[in-house]
Amino acid sequence: MIQLRRGRGRYRGGDPEAGIETRHAFSFGGFYDPRNVRFGSLVACNEERLRPGAGFAEHAHRDMEIVTWVLDGELTHEDSAGRTGTLRPGDVAHLTAGTGIRHVERNAGPAPLTFLQMWLMPTAPGGPPSYEIVRGIADGTPLAVEGAASVLHLRRLRPGERTALPDAPWVYVHVARGTVRLDPGTPPAEAGDAVRIAGCEGQALTAADGGAEALVWEMRGAGRD
């Protein structure tokens, strides 16, 4: 099964008056569609847009693996364990909520912020919370999210370049920049679009003339129910 989901079809949420705009790829918060609750272990893929000074007040997470990718601007993180960090384009952050953690996320920089946040259901509940930032992750470097039996692959493609997708029960491709086409013969997927592939085998992406950047999830478990 191959399914192309357009970015323009995402549910719009957030709080525009507070400078927060959100685009949800799955059921989230006040939006619920029983046909679009999860894919593999992925239960959220939110594109967040924050104006300078805007942010999310302290809030709690537990039993969730959360990966964050900044497209433009700077994202500041502070959590209840005393960890702080600023995430910039090219960095990736991984939060394991485990038994519970509270944190604040905000745009403390001078420019508008756009980031992608992806939530994965762990295979088992509990465990100690943790937070790490990988600085300047290189093209093709995998980020293993062991608690969700999943791996994130970054693909930066030159114009016309082709790259193989992992063979896995579930593969989720989010186009961060540019345009890609999935073999064979699917419609082009543009920035903000996503492709969901169940039973992925022998598939590849090809970048359009302007090149592309894509985040590719390889999922081998569906997480706990």
C-alpha positions as CSV (number, residue, x, y, z in Angstrom):
1,M,0.0,0.0,0.0
2,I,1.3,3.4,-1.0
3,Q,-0.6,6.5,0.0
4,L,0.3,10.1,-0.8
5,R,-0.9,12.7,1.7
6,R,-0.8,16.3,0.7
7,G,0.4,19.0,3.2
8,R,-2.6,21.2,2.2
9,G,-4.9,18.5,3.6
10,R,-3.5,18.6,7.1
11,Y,-5.7,19.7,10.0
12,R,-4.9,23.3,11.0
13,G,-4.6,23.9,14.7
14,G,-2.6,25.9,17.2
15,D,-3.3,29.4,18.6
16,P,-2.7,32.0,15.8
17,E,-3.4,34.9,18.2
18,A,-0.6,33.6,20.4
19,G,1.7,33.2,17.4
20,I,1.4,29.4,17.1
21,E,0.2,27.7,13.9
22,T,0.1,23.9,13.7
23,R,-0.5,21.5,10.8
24,H,-1.4,18.0,11.9
25,A,-0.8,14.9,9.8
26,F,-2.7,12.6,12.2
27,S,-5.6,12.8,14.7
28,F,-4.3,15.1,17.4
29,G,-5.8,17.3,20.2
30,G,-9.3,18.5,19.1
31,F,-9.1,16.8,15.7
32,Y,-10.1,13.2,15.5
33,D,-10.5,11.0,12.4
34,P,-10.8,7.2,13.3
35,R,-9.3,6.4,9.9
36,N,-6.2,8.5,10.5
37,V,-4.9,7.7,14.0
38,R,-1.5,6.3,13.4
39,F,0.8,4.6,10.9
40,G,3.1,2.0,12.3
41,S,4.4,3.4,15.5
42,L,4.0,7.0,14.3
43,V,1.1,8.7,16.0
44,A,1.8,12.4,15.3
45,C,3.7,14.4,12.7
46,N,3.1,18.1,13.5
47,E,4.5,21.0,11.6
48,E,4.7,23.9,14.0
49,R,5.2,27.6,13.2
50,L,6.0,30.0,16.0
51,R,6.6,33.7,15.7
52,P,9.4,35.3,17.8
53,G,8.6,35.1,21.5
54,A,5.8,32.5,21.1
55,G,6.0,29.0,22.6
56,F,4.4,26.2,24.4
57,A,4.1,26.7,28.2
58,E,5.3,23.9,30.5
59,H,3.5,20.7,29.7
60,A,3.9,17.0,30.5
61,H,4.7,13.9,28.4
62,R,5.0,10.2,29.3
63,D,5.4,6.9,27.5
64,M,6.2,8.6,24.1
65,E,9.3,8.9,21.9
66,I,9.4,12.5,20.4
67,V,11.8,13.5,17.6
68,T,12.1,17.2,16.6
69,W,13.6,18.6,13.3
70,V,14.0,22.4,12.8
71,L,13.4,23.7,9.3
72,D,13.9,27.4,10.0
73,G,14.8,29.5,13.0
74,E,15.8,28.3,16.5
75,L,13.8,26.2,19.1
76,T,14.7,26.4,22.8
77,H,14.0,23.5,25.1
78,E,14.0,23.4,28.9
79,D,12.8,20.4,30.9
80,S,12.1,19.4,34.5
81,A,15.4,17.5,34.7
82,G,17.3,20.8,34.3
83,R,18.3,20.1,30.7
84,T,18.3,23.0,28.2
85,G,19.2,23.3,24.6
86,T,18.7,25.3,21.4
87,L,17.9,23.4,18.2
88,R,18.8,24.8,14.8
89,P,18.4,23.6,11.2
90,G,20.5,20.5,10.7
91,D,20.2,19.4,14.4
92,V,17.8,16.7,15.5
93,A,16.5,16.2,19.1
94,H,15.2,13.0,20.7
95,L,13.1,13.0,23.8
96,T,12.2,9.8,25.6
97,A,9.3,10.7,27.9
98,G,9.4,7.4,29.8
99,T,7.8,7.6,33.3
100,G,7.2,11.3,32.8
101,I,8.8,14.6,32.0
102,R,7.8,18.2,31.8
103,H,9.2,20.7,29.4
104,V,8.9,24.1,27.7
105,E,9.4,24.8,24.0
106,R,9.6,28.3,22.6
107,N,11.0,30.6,20.0
108,A,13.5,32.7,21.8
109,G,15.2,33.8,18.6
110,P,14.6,36.9,16.5
111,A,13.2,35.1,13.4
112,P,10.1,33.0,12.7
113,L,10.5,29.3,13.7
114,T,9.2,26.3,11.7
115,F,9.8,22.8,13.1
116,L,8.6,19.3,12.6
117,Q,7.7,17.2,15.6
118,M,7.1,13.5,15.3
119,W,5.7,11.3,18.1
120,L,6.2,7.5,18.2
121,M,4.5,5.0,20.5
122,P,7.1,2.9,22.4
123,T,7.0,-0.8,22.4
124,A,6.8,-0.9,26.2
125,P,5.8,1.8,28.8
126,G,8.0,3.3,31.5
127,G,11.7,3.7,31.7
128,P,13.8,6.8,32.6
129,P,13.2,10.0,30.7
130,S,16.1,11.3,28.5
131,Y,16.8,14.1,26.0
132,E,19.6,14.4,23.5
133,I,20.5,16.7,20.6
134,V,22.5,15.4,17.6
135,R,24.3,18.5,16.1
136,G,24.6,18.9,12.4
137,I,23.4,15.4,11.5
138,A,24.9,14.3,8.2
139,D,23.1,13.1,5.1
140,G,22.3,9.4,5.5
141,T,23.1,9.2,9.2
142,P,20.5,7.1,10.9
143,L,18.9,8.1,14.3
144,A,17.8,4.9,16.1
145,V,14.8,5.3,18.3
146,E,15.1,1.9,20.0
147,G,12.2,2.4,22.3
148,A,9.9,2.4,19.3
149,A,11.8,-0.1,17.1
150,S,12.2,2.7,14.5
151,V,15.0,4.5,12.7
152,L,15.0,8.0,11.2
153,H,17.0,8.5,8.0
154,L,17.8,12.0,6.6
155,R,18.0,12.2,2.8
156,R,19.4,15.3,1.2
157,L,19.2,14.8,-2.6
158,R,20.8,16.7,-5.4
159,P,18.7,17.5,-8.5
160,G,17.8,14.2,-10.2
161,E,19.5,12.1,-7.5
162,R,17.8,8.7,-6.6
163,T,18.0,7.0,-3.2
164,A,16.7,3.6,-2.0
165,L,14.1,3.4,0.7
166,P,14.5,0.9,3.5
167,D,12.7,-2.4,3.2
168,A,10.4,-2.4,6.3
169,P,6.8,-3.1,7.4
170,W,6.1,0.6,7.6
171,V,8.0,3.5,5.9
172,Y,6.9,7.1,6.3
173,V,8.4,9.8,4.1
174,H,8.0,13.5,5.0
175,V,9.2,15.9,2.3
176,A,10.9,18.8,4.1
177,R,12.1,20.7,1.1
178,G,11.9,20.5,-2.7
179,T,10.0,17.8,-4.6
180,V,10.4,14.0,-4.9
181,R,8.9,11.2,-6.8
182,L,8.5,7.7,-5.5
183,D,9.2,4.8,-7.9
184,P,7.4,3.7,-9.9
185,G,5.3,6.5,-11.4
186,T,3.6,8.1,-8.4
187,P,2.6,11.8,-8.5
188,P,5.3,14.2,-7.3
189,A,5.4,14.9,-3.5
190,E,6.2,18.4,-2.6
191,A,7.4,20.2,0.6
192,G,4.9,19.4,3.4
193,D,3.6,16.3,1.7
194,A,4.0,12.8,3.1
195,V,4.1,9.3,1.6
196,R,3.0,6.3,3.7
197,I,4.2,2.8,2.5
198,A,3.0,-0.4,4.1
199,G,5.2,-3.4,3.3
200,C,7.9,-1.3,1.7
201,E,10.2,-3.3,-0.6
202,G,12.4,-2.2,-3.4
203,Q,11.2,1.4,-3.4
204,A,13.2,4.5,-4.1
205,L,12.9,8.3,-4.1
206,T,14.1,10.6,-6.9
207,A,14.5,14.3,-6.4
208,A,13.2,16.9,-8.9
209,D,15.4,19.5,-10.6
210,G,15.7,21.7,-7.6
211,G,16.9,18.9,-5.2
212,A,15.1,17.8,-2.1
213,E,15.4,17.0,1.6
214,A,13.3,14.2,3.1
215,L,12.9,12.6,6.5
216,V,12.3,8.8,6.2
217,W,11.0,6.7,9.0
218,E,11.8,3.0,9.0
219,M,9.4,1.3,11.4
220,R,9.6,-2.3,12.4
221,G,7.1,-2.2,15.2
222,A,3.7,-0.6,15.7
223,G,4.2,0.3,19.3
224,R,1.9,-0.7,22.1
225,D,-1.8,-0.3,21.9
